[in-house]
Amino acid sequence: MPRVFITGLGFVTSIGNDAATVTANLRALRHGFELYPPFQKPEIPCKVVGTVKGFNTESGDPEDWTFPERYRIKRELLRSMAPNGLFAHCAMLQALEDARLSEADVSNPDTGLYAASGGSPFLTHFHHERLLKVGVMRCSPLGIVASIVGTLNFNLVAAFRIKGSSGGFSSACASSAHAIGFALDDLQLGRQKRMFIVGAEDGNNDAILPFAGMRTLSLQNDPNLASRPFDAARDGFVGTGGATVLVLETEEEVARRGVKPYAELVGWGQASDGHNVAISHPDGQGLLMAMRNALRHAGTAVADVDYVNAHATSTLIGDISEARALKSMFGEALPRVAVSSTKALTGHGLSLAGAMESAFCCLALRNGFVPGNAHLTRPDPECAGLNLPRTTEDRAPRIALKNSSGFGGANVALVYRRVA
Amino acid sequence: MSEGVPTSPGANKSPVTAHKPFGPEDETALRESLKRCSPSTFEAAVQFRKTNNAEHVPAVVIGVIERFVEPDLRIKLKDADDDLRLIEDLGIDSLTMMEIVILVEDVLQMSINNEELRNLRTVGDVKTFIDCKIRGLPLPKPTKFLPIEHIGTVMPIQPPFLFLNEASVSSTSANGKYKITGQEFFLQGHFKDNPVMPASIMLEALGQLGVLYLLEGAPTEPGKVVSPQTIFFTGCEGVRAHRICKPGEILTLSIKPKRMKMPLATFEGAIRVGQDKAVIVEELTLTYGFVDAANAPVPINGNADVPPAVSTEAAPSTTPLRAAINA
């Protein structure tokens, strides 16, 4: 089976809109939170969001949007995008440049694209309101493709003339991790030579606030305290949006093009809790199985894992489930595995999370550091035994494990290896 | 009682009729709708909404189209003739067409249905269409796409001397295709061991497209139709053959009326193979005449929608092009 490498990354995130800025912020543990202006109302108790900077997508009309000068996007493309589509388009352009891909490398039958976003509740709402106002036959002809789940792949596949596999994943917060896993399968089975993975979310009112009813959002109004995975005082997650793109290529393509990869994607695994529609299994059973499956696929021993980028979102139940799964997984090796959740810096990117945090792992593996646990002061007693570094460690992990869990008890684990 | 009927203004005092006075809120809404259009588009729309004068419609329509065309293509609209094609020349796809329609509907307070839309291929089509709608005139004949069965039913010319496999006819042009099969009887001798489509036959094919236009697309007088028996070849000028055409190739034929004055119809015509010019005709003239629609021959298949046709026995005596061009 061919080996698979990550050769390009693109970011539009709360902690930076390019790889260099993201790397610097990860190392320095600088978060991307702000008091989000649309939340600063008495009737909205949550206040903090991991905001995307340099973009304004408040309007339902894409022609009103503003975004960094370096991106030129025709109206023809913009008109069918959701905010997360715009973020993803820009991240895609970065990733193509980063991986030094030509147009021919991008548009051919051996190159595909898998994407994940929750669609755009914002635009669904906007277009439906308009439909009611102006009449059924005058609703926007592109309202559907701009807003339903799948909007990311519709737009990107058309804009970048993707000819290979394409599709989207909808396992909520495990979605883009699933996308990476299935892309790895496609590459190892020889179905494709190159895959783009795209995770993105709007990160606005309509995307984040509906989680309030579940009481999973942090109500902290201090941006420095709101997101603190594994901490005893955590009170829920902080929402974020943006986009991340990863370029996955087979070893042949890497050799042919002579590029230096960030990391190798050596395996993946998934398993489901079969437990509850929204609550994770108390012992993290599905996640434990997913991690085991991933290491088996990768041919990696438990003892070789030296970093886990946790799913931990800073919710009361989820973080504990994962902590228990990690304890069961690593046993005696637990103290040697550094565990951190970078959601302490970015917030929870939902469908974007798996791709964004996988890209963080790639940056850590290439640049030789282990991001610490920001905002962690007093770990939850349930996390006892976990090695939760508070500060960034200047050492290169060899194997990084990336966990993702989504609604319905979907769990995915991805195994990344440092490239010598 | 319908509120939107223009002949009964004020019959029903509804706050939402299309013909209530144009107020400041309407102007604000109109300004918002047209915020990405040129100021002159907005002005024309205001004038139309205030006066209902159809003279302002073209400026509004062009202004709305311009707003949806990529900036680097807008120059084409500056002094556009009506033949400017929406898809090929302006890059407008069917979705953009819907955006244009929705904005036009909104601004001119009218409704356009799906069937009507299918016939709009050029800027001229759009302008004429909207103008007819506003004035309450009958809509122009849409482009008709005619398969070979239909062509055979309508045409006085029949196989093996019919050189059209398919055609489309509108009120301003006709286009057709013919595939050279290699089985054409004349290719046995033209030339020896080297089949080449005769230039004279290619002119014949263009002439046949002209015949089809007269029968299917040309404007007629009320109660009259063009009689197939009256169509004959009269002349041809400025003919140039640019390349030879061989079996297997597909001829793309097009003609456009230059002058139509009873009893003469003059066309310009061209044949292409792919992108290559094959034959150009500056002027090809046919004679034609009307008969009363009531006296027109009954269509062969008895379908009242199909225009009159002649019986196959009549065909040999009414193939003037063959006689003329092959002479």
Interface residues (C-beta under 8 A of the other chain):
Chain A: E63 K74 R75 E76 R79 V134 M137 R138 S140 P141 L142
Chain B: R36 F68 E70 G91 L95 T96 M98 E99 I102 E105 D106 S111
